[in-house]
Amino acid sequence: MSTGTGEQLGPVGGTRPDETVLDIDDLRVSFATDAGEVDAVRGVSLDVRAGEVVAVVGESGSGKTVTAKTILGLLPETATSSGAVVINGHNVVALSRAALRELRGRDVAMVFQEPSTALNPVFTVGWQIAEGIRAHRGRDGRRVSRKEARERAVEALRKVGIPDPEKRVDYYPHQFSGGQKQRVVIAAALALDPGLIVADEPTTALDVTVQAEILELLRDLRDLYGTSIVLITHNMGVVADLADRVVVMNQGEVVEEAAARTLFASPREDYTRRLLDAVPHLGRDSASEGATARLHQDGEVLVRAEGLDITYPGRLGTPPFKAVQDVSFTVSAGEVFGLVGESGSGKTTIGRAIAGLSRASGGSLKVLGHEMVGFRERDVRPIRKDIGFVFQDPAASFNPQLTIGECVAEPLLVHLDLGGVQVRRRVGELLESVQLPASYAARYPHELSGGQRQRASLARALALGPKLLVADEPTSALDVSVQAKVLELFREIQSELGFAALFISHDLAVVDQLSHWVGVLYKGRMVEQGIGSRVMGAPEHEYTKRLIASLPVPDPLEQAERRAAHRALLGG
């Protein structure tokens, strides 16, 4: 066993149910920057017992991810840390690099947020899992053979529910779906049977049905194998579904800690209450309640899809792929039409076709009176100024070499004949309309937070006063409090300006809060559509029922009932 001087770590025995697996005491982490020292974590103390799931929640910048990385000794060289992070008797803060390498994987492992970047695309998943196994000696001190490492990789894949693991151990990451890739990452973390797993936003980018499967898997790891889990997340529904205890962080400090049911029922701190109040809840504050649901019949139709087909041509010997099949719906002036479904269902493809960014191949798609099937660019160019597009990731959609003001001004310069003074004045007005100071026009995209960038993206989409707005997953990566502000801003601006919107999301509660009408896509087909409150409250199609049953709600008691109902729906 090591005291942090770089000596060999000895084996650690099995943990007892009441044993403390992780003990963080007065952890402080600061980063050296050009502007001086920045304190990211200030005096954090928490513990995790064997077989316990502890959720660490808070907004971006609260210090939760820095705390998680400290647990595995993954801080960059610019970081300075003090205090104690003790895992099975080993103080991570004081360990040498060699001792840390031995600790990682064997005593503690990490599940990263984005499996596509965590997995190497040029190696099979079996090779990558076996690499971690062979990097450590066995519990008996001997080297692990390639054959044994492969067998253990197969077993790890079987443990996380990958079908036919003996065959798929030789697959590459791109041959797995998003949810399966996350299972592979969890399998890699489980390969050496660590007592503690740190899961950093493990379900953020996943659809609700896949998310439910991953949560069930993590729950099984706790219940069947006694694995302790530190869950880093901003999704309070996930916390309610999985966590035994919750630690709330704000500005680098722990502001509240309580059992999950206690915290959701009676939060002590104002910050915690604000965090919980910001969480959208299916069936509450639905946009489709009342007279707005009649817009579909009364307003001018701006988008009409009839038997719409969209096919991607085959390349390099692969056959063509029909992404959208026989889809029909309308979007009327002044209304928000929500489009939901899992990844690959065709949501984004339809949104891009409406904006003229993808080609429709069959049926009919009329946008602002123009047929988009077989369109010619010169015919559609006049209506482009009437269509705004809000992308999922504003950081990727903005040119990093341009200021925010220059990015927002692009549509004005392309479509309008305005002078420099007029453009600057209009950009300032647009930024202020989305509750950003006009002075932010001089900043670059990296100088804004995620929520601020998304507001600037909305300002750019509204620059020309569009009749139709396409919003593709605009809040999926935002904290709940920031998301709540962006959604409220969207509702206010949409009500004030009266533009129509196609709102694409896999977050059903967000869609319910914003959309007057909702369409549900499944494998490229529209399986159900109607007034939002009816589709969300009394779904008719089995797939819609399964989607809604998979959505975790921010209430541990209600979520336990929903989980049982979901299992019954799946026949399990």
Order of alpha helices (4+ residues) and beta strands (2+ residues): beta-beta-beta-alpha-beta-beta-alpha-beta-alpha-alpha-alpha-alpha-alpha-beta-alpha-beta-alpha-beta-beta-alpha-alpha-alpha-beta-beta-beta-alpha-beta-beta-alpha-beta-alpha-alpha-alpha-alpha-beta-alpha-beta-alpha-beta-beta-alpha-alpha-alpha
